[in-house]
């Protein structure tokens, strides 16, 4: 069996300079001589998947190299998934590596990178491997053209350089004030990785069931939208408006980025009316799909393909709703309920060239890496979010008895340290953006971006346990707005849907009164900064050469909000928010799950790989249902909120 260090080194080599032939002799050798069908005993399916892909390859039906790739393009996705299927069927690492090395030289680079990433994420063979940050593998998707041009120039003149990346737009554009959120490379990685962890194309025949995928689809995008609204509030902007198919898309978008192959990302002008997109959908189709989904919510059931009805006014209802809205392969009736979310992404991406008159490549909305850059992304998700809200509002509000955790009381909540946000600088390498020549040495070329960050802090939660023995408790921490952008105080019912999740963790509480300390950097919502590609290569090479193993488990998941963006930016004069702490019965919450209860990493919004979601409660509990009378919350001893102040240091 290959060690983690060897596997990491293989992945590093496979992803190095992805647009060029491999320069590593062992991979060159495999690419030349390996036959994917030579020994079919190395696959679980006796080579069935490899046969399919080899036939397409030999019939010259695969997309050529040096061409753009989009997951939303049905044929390109099909090809990428053929390669994923081959990798996923491998029993041993050398099968995985050899196929990857072989098809790297045969297939389109975008398809290859996508298949390799989802292969490492979902195959047992990929355990322990850290995938290099995509902004260093395909920098064009994350870096504006001006900086890419400077990188080329630096390479040609052999002068190393670090170039500032500025956010898209000017001060005349109000959306510019919050561009630091949608264009944050860490946030882009969170979004693209979530969709790799929970792909809409996933079928359980690939290996396992992705637990609560439909509900997580709702929750992760609900949280992105809520966080975006918090940033708008911090910048004197009203919350995002939802999109309407029959009204104009007010905000245009000029991405100022280019494909490595395929030209510029298309521009969408301001005040554009939705147009039908040839070969994708009519606007009218989208309205019909929306009406069918609303009808299901009002009826309280969805109709499956064979005509039987599935009740959605039950805890699993939101899961089914997420499946039909996205829509994923889990949808019980994709024929009838369509694919509202995925089609809407393509509809928005094509509004610059809806009839293919100018043969433009796909728009930013047609890639999960780039989608959050476009302000219409958040408008689209506010629209989806309101559909989900209509569903959750159809449930009865929680009563005192529902919410109470008898014998457990939160006596106090405090913050150790100040809540301070600021912008810092971050560099990433552009070496993979430029081409190599025979005799031209690589020079160091970096992009420098400004990123939101905050000082570390600790929650101090004082809890009284009168149950009489140690008891497992679930701590749920949310940050909620107190006022809207006009300074009007929000009711709890208005505010609850705008709250952001800061943390959720399980901890044994001893009998008596105790103070629980929890650091902001341990949040189960966030991930630390990923090691750079250079550092991953260095660490793997040192481990392989030194004969010791590699433990990068802290970075194994790239899905999660960047830890430096846990808090909203706020304003220089400070803003006050409500910090909510709800403590619930951990024994009930985790019933039926394995016992370690730490789950590490980012389970709150990204689940646990290959396992059931570790918490039995609805995502967003206890704020996900309507609260017509806030006295119910005030009367429950295990829920407490305090006012905290966040200050931005410019």
N, C-alpha and C positions, 0 to 999 in steps of 0.2 A: 504494500500500500504506500502511496506517495505521502510524504509528510506535508503538513500545511505550508511549510516554507517553499517546497518544490512546486506545490500547486499555485501558490501566490506568484512565484517567479514565472511560471508558465502563462498565467493570465496577464501579468505585466508585459511579457514579451509579445503575446498575441495582440495586445491593444496598443503597442508602441507604433506610432506613425501609421495609423490605420489606413491611410489613403495610398500607401506605398507597399511594394512587395516586402516581405519580411526580410530583416537583415541578419536574423539569428540562424546560424548554420544548422542546428538540430531541427528547427521548424522548416527550413528550406528543404531539408532532406525528406521530412514527412510529407510536405506539400507535393514533392515530386513523385515519391514512391508509394505513398499510402493508398490502399484501395478500401474505401468504406465498406465494400461488400466482400472483401477478402476472407474475413473470418466472422461469420454472423453470430457465433456463440457469445460474442462480447456484448450483445444487446439483449435486453429482456424480451423484445418482440421478434427475435430471430432476424433482425435486419429489415423488417417491413417498412419502417419509416425511411431508412437509408435508401431502400429501393425506389421509393416514391421520388425522393429528392434527386437521386442519380438519374432517373429517367428524365426528369425536367431539365437537368443539366445537359444530358446528352442530346436532348431534343432542342437545345438552344432556346429554351422558353424562359430562362431566368433573366431578371433585370440586369442590364450591363453595369459594370463598375463606373465610377465617376458620374453618378447621376443622383439627384435628390431622392430621399426616401421619406415616406410618411406612413405612420401606423394606420392612419384613417383611409389610406388607399387600399381597397380590398385585396387586389392582386399582390401588392407588395407585402401586405401583412401576411397573406397566405404563404408567400415564399419564406419570409422570416420564420414563420411558425413551422414550416417543414424542417428547417434547420434546428429549431428548438426541439422538435419532436425527436430528431436523431440524437441530440445531446442528452435529452431527458431519458432516453431508453438505454443509455450506457450503464453497464454494471460496474465498470472500473474506471479509474482516472485516465489511464493512457488512452482508452477508447474516446473519452470526452476530449482530451487534448488533441489527439491525432485527427479526429473529425474537424475540430475547430481549426487546426493548422491547415488542413486540406481545403476546407470550404472558404477560409479567409482569402485564399488566392483566387477562388472561383466565383465568389458571390459579390453582390453589391455591398459596399462598406457599411452603409446605414443598416441594411437588413442583418448583416453579420453582427454588428455591435449590439443591436437590439436582441437578437437570438442568444448571443453569448451572455448578456446581462441577465435576461430572464432565466437562462439555463443555469447559471451559477446560483441565482436566488432560489430557484425551485427544485433543483436536483440535490439529493442527499450528498452527492459528491462535492458540492460547492461549499459545504459547511466549513467555516473558519476562514474563507477567502474574503478579503475586503476588495470590493470593486472600486477602481480608481474613480475620482470625481469626474463626471461627464464633461464638466467645463474645461477639463484639460485634455480630454480624448477627442471631443468634437467642439473645439472652442468657437467655431463660427456660429453655433446656435446660441451662444451666450455673450458674444462680444460684438460691439458695433463695427461697421465696415471700416471706419476711419482708423481705428486701432489695428485692425487686421492688415490694412494697407501699410501702416507704419511698421508692423512686424515683418512684412515681406521686404520692405526697404532695409530694415536693420539686418536681415539675413543676407541680402544681396551686397550691402556695403560692408558686411562683417563687423558691424558696430553693435555691441550689446545695448539693450535699452529697456526701460520700464515706462509704460505709457498709461496715462490716466484715462479711465473709461468714464464718460459723463453720462448721466441719465438722459433718456430720449425726450426732446421737447424744449420749450422755452418757458419763461415766466408768464408769457401771455396765456399759456395753457394751464388752467387750474390743476389739471390732473398731474402736472409735473411735480406738484408738492408731495404726492404720495408715490412717485415712481420708484423711490428707494425700496418700497415694499414689493411691488409686482416684478421689479427687475432684479431683486436680490438673488444672487446665484444660489445661495443656500436654500431659499424658498423654492426656486425653480427645481432644485434637486429633490427636495421633499416631495413636490407635486409629481414629478416624473417617476420617482421611485415608488410612491404609493401606487401609481397605476401599473407598475411592474410587479409589485407585491400582490395586487388584487386586479389582475387584468380583466377587461370586459370579455375577452375571447376565451377565458379559462373554462375548461370542461373537467369534470372530476376524473375522467379517464386518464388525465395527465398524471394522476397520482393521489390526490387527496381533495377533500372538500375545503374550500376557503370559508371558514366560519364567519358568519354575520357580514359577509361582503357587501350586501345591499345596504345594510344599516351603516356600515363604516363609510360607504360611498356618500351617504347623506351627511354623516357627522364630520368627515374630514373637510368636505367642501363648505359645510355650514360654518365650521370653525375658520376656514380661510376667509370667508366673506365677513364674518363677525370681526376678525382681526383687521381686515381691510377697513371696515367701518370705524374701528378704534383709531386707526392711523388717520383717517379722514377727520375724525373728531379732534385729534391732536393738531390738525392743520387748518382749523376753521372751515371745514367743508361739511356739507350735509351728507348723510349716509347715501350709499349707492342706490340709484333707481333701478327697478327691474326692467328687463327688456320686454317689448310687446311686439308681436309679429306684425301688427297693423299700424305701428307708429314708426317714426324715424329713429335710427341709431344716432343719437346726438353726437357722441364723441367719435371722431375719426381716429386713425392711428397711423403714424409713419414709423415703422420699426427701425429704419436706418441700419439694418443688418443684411447680410447676404448669405446665401448658401455657399458651401465650398464648391459645389457644382450645381448650376441651375439658376444663377443670377440673383437679383435682389428679392428680398421678401416683399410681397405686394403691399401697397399703401391703400388705406380706406379713407376717403374724404369725410369731413363732418357732414351731419344731417343727411345720411343716406337712407333712402327707403329700402326695406328688404325686397330683394328681387329673387325670383325663382332661379335656382342654380341648375344648369343643364346636367342631366345625368345624376343629380343628387336628390333634389326634392323640390316640390312647389311649396311656396309659403302656405298655401291653403292646406297642404298635407300636414304641415306642422301644427296648424290650428286644430285640425281634426284629431291628431294624436293627443294634443293637450286636452281637448274636450273629453276624449275617451278616458284619460287618466283621472280627470276631475270627476267624471261620472262614477268611476270605480270607487273613489274616495267617498262620494255622497251615498252610493249604494252600500258601502262597507264591505264589498267583495270584488275580486277580480275574476274574470272568466278565463278558464284554461283552454288550451287548444281543443280538447275534446268536449268542451261545452259545460263541464262541471264548474261550480263556483268555489272559490277559495276565500274564506273569511279573512279580512284584513283588520277588523276591529279587535285585534288581540295582540299580545306582545310581539309576535313575529311579523306583524303586519307591515311595519316600516321596512323590514328586510325585503319583503316581496315587492313593496313599492319602489325601493331603490333598484331592485333587479329590473323592473319594467321601465323605469325612467331612464336608466343609463343607456341602453338596455344591455344586460350582459347575457351570456349563454344560459344563465340561471333563470331568465325570464320565462314564466309559465306560458306566455302567449305573445311572442315577438311579432307574429303576423298581424295581430290586432292592435297591440299597444305600441308598435313601432319601436323607434330608438331615439327618443326625444333628445337626450343629451348629446350622443355621439353625432347625430345628424346636424344638430344645432352648431356644434363646433365647426363642422365643414361648411355649413351655410354662412357662418360669420367669416370664416377664413376666405371664402370665395367672393365676398361682396365687391371686392375690387375688380374682379373679372368674371362675372357670373356666367357668361356665355362662352367663356374660353376663347374670346376673340383675339386676345393678345398672348395666348399660350403662356400665362404666368404660372410660376410654380405655386405650391400650396402656401396659404397664409400662415401667420404665427399661431392662429387658433387651431391649426391642424397638426400641431406637435405639442405633446405635454411639456416638453422642455421649455417652450417659448410662450405658451398660452397666457400665463399670468401677466405677461408684459402688456397685453392689450387691455385697456380699461373695460372693453365689452365683456371680457372674461367674467369679471365680478358682477356685471349686470346680468349676464346669462345665469350665473349661479345664484343670484338673488331671486331670479325668476323661478329657478328649480326649488330653491329654499322655501319660497312661499307656497309651493305645491305641497312640500313636506309639512309645512306648518299647518296647512288646512287639515291634513291627516291627523297630526298630533292634537290639534284643537278639538277633534271629534271625540277625544277620550274624556271621561269625567276627571275633574281636578283631584289631586291627592288629598286625603283627609288627614286629620291629626294622627289617627291610628296607623295609616299607611306610612307616615314619615317618621314616627317615633321609634327610637331604638332604646327600649326600656332598660334603665340601669346605667345608661351612658350619657354623660352630659359634657358639653363643651363650655368650660368656665371662662376661658379667655383666649383671644387670638392676638398675637403681636408680631411685629417684624423686627428682627435683629439686623441693624444696618439700615441705610437709607435706600429708597428706591430711586435710583438715578440712572438716566439713559444718556447716551452720547454716541457720536459717530466715530468709528475707527477706520483704519485703512487695512486692506488685505490685498495680497498679491497672488496671482496664479500664473502658471507658465503658458506661453503661446507657442511652444516649440512644435506642438503637433498641428498647428494651424498652417505652418509654412512647409514648402517642399524641400527635399534634400537633393543636393547635386553630387555627382561623383567626387569632386575634389573640394567641395565647399563644406567647411567645418560648421557644426552647429554653434551659434552664439546664444547667450542667455537673453531671452526675450520674455518680458512679463507684462501682464495687464494689472493695473492698480485700481481697485474699486473702493468706494466708501460704503460702510455697512453699519447698520444700527446695532448697538450693543448696550449692555447695562452692567452695573456693578452687581457682584454676587450678593445675595442676602439669604437669611434663614427665617423660616416660619417657626414661631414658638406657639404651640397649641397646647393649652392646659386642659386636660380631660379628667373627669371623675368617673371611675368605674365602681358601681355599687352592686355589680352582678355577683361578686364574691370570689371570683377567680380570674386568672388571666383570660382575656378574650380577644380574639382576632377582630380588628376593626378596619373598615375601609375609610380612608380620608379622601374627600373629594373637594378640591379647591378651585374656585372660580373667581374671576374678576369681572365686575359688572359696572356699567356706566351709571352715574347718578343723574346727570342732566343730558339733554340733547344739545345740538349745536346752537340753539337759540337760548340756552340757559334755562329751559323749562324742566322742572323736576319730573323724572320718569316714574310711573308706578312700577311696582315689582313685576306686574304682568307684561308691561312694555319692555322693561329692562332685561327680563330673563332670557329673551330670545337673542339678545345682543351680547350676552356674557361670553367671555373666553375661558377655556379650560386651562388652568395653570399646572395642575398636578392631580394625580390619583395614585394612592399607594396603600398597601396593606401592612398593618403593623399590630403586633400583640400589645394590648394595653393591660398592665398589671392592675391588681385590685388597689383601690384608693385613688388619690389625686396625683397625677404625674404630668410633667411638661414634655411634650414630644418636640424634638428639634429636627427640622428637615431642610436641607440646603436646596437652594434654587437650582443648583447644577445637577441634582439627582432627579429632576422632574421626569415623569414617564411620558411627557408630551414631547420632549425635545431630544435632539442628538447633538453631540459635540462636533466641532469642525473636523472634517475628514482629513486624513494625512494627504499631502500632495502626492502626485504620481511619482515624482522624483524620490520622495522619502519612502514610498512603498517599494520602489525598485531597490533602493539602497538597503532597506531593512531585510527584504527577501534575499538579496544577493549575499549580504553578510551572514544571514542565518544558514543559507545553503553552503557557502564556503567554509563557515566555521563549524558546520555539522550540528548546529543546535536548532531547536524548533522555534516557531514564531507564534506569539499570541497577540493577535490584534482584535480580540473579541469585543473590545470596547467600541470598535468602529464597524462591526459587522453589518449593522443596519444603517442605511442612509435615509430611511423613511422616518420623518419626524421633523417638527419645526426646529430650525437652528436655535441652539440654546441661547444665543445672544439676542434672539428676537422674542424671548418669552414675554417681555413687557412691552406695551405700546409706547411710542416715543414720548407722548405727552407734550407739554409746552414749557418754555423757560420759566414762566411764573408758577408752574406746577398745576396739576389737575387732581381732583379728588375722585376716588372710585370706591365702590363697595367690594371688600374682600369677603367672599362667602366660604365658610367651611362647613361641610356636612359630614358627619361621622355616621356610618351605617354598619349594620351587622355583617362583619367579614365572613362569618361562618356560612350564613345564607348566601352572601354574594359570590362566594367561591366554591359552593357545593358542587361536587362532581369534577373538580379540577385538581391538578397535581399539587402537592403540598408545599412547594418552596415559597410561594407567594411573593417572591421578589420580582420575578419575571424580567428584571433588568430593563434596560433600553426604553423602548417607546411604545409599550403596549397600549397606551390610552387611545391613540388614533391609528396605530398600525398593527395592532394585534400581536400574536406571537407566532413565528414561523411554524407551520405544520401542526399547530395545536389549536384547541378551541380558545376563543376569546376569554381572558381570565376573569371576567366580571359578569355575573348573571343579570345585572340591572340594565335597564335601557340606557343607551349612550346619552349623556347629558343629564341623567338623574341627579337631583330631584327638580331640575329647572326646565325639563322638556315639556311638561304639561302646563295648561293655562292655570293662572293663579288669580281667580276673581276676588279672593279675600286674603290679603297678606297676613292677617292676624293668625291664620293657620300656621304660617312659618314662624311667627314671633312666639307662638306658644309651645314650640318643640325644643326641648333642652339640648338635643344633639345637633342642632343647626345654629350657627352663629354668624353674624356679619359685623365687620368693623370698617370704619372709613380709613383708607390709606391715601397717601399723597405721592404721586410720581412726579419727579422734576427732570426736565431735559436740560443738560448742560451743552449749549451750542459750541 
